[in-house]
């Protein structure tokens, strides 16, 4: 259902416009969320310990990654099979709480951009 994976700096975790079968929980390290347009790369935000990656593509209706995620340091990720995410979260309440906090942060950031704070 889940495994520990390690990535080195500059390794891509997920690629914008695709969908892989995993959701990730950041156990150690930092990553950048980036969006590309031609040769231009825009860093949208930085992720770190306690953040989730790829959950929106699997839980939302879009079903593709809206941005790429790249390691900026040595990282350790809990790689969770997306089709087992509810089972894994039910068995790991700390991860469930982290995901809820993560989703709230994303909603607050979106609201701040639109002036809804």
Secondary structure, DSSP 8 states (H G I E B T S, - for coil): -EEEEEE-TT-EEE-TT---SEEEEEEES-EEEEEEETTEEEEEEEE-TT-EESHHHHHSSS-S-SSEEEESS-EEEEEEEGGGHHHHHHH-HHHHHHHHHHHHHHHHHHHHHHT--
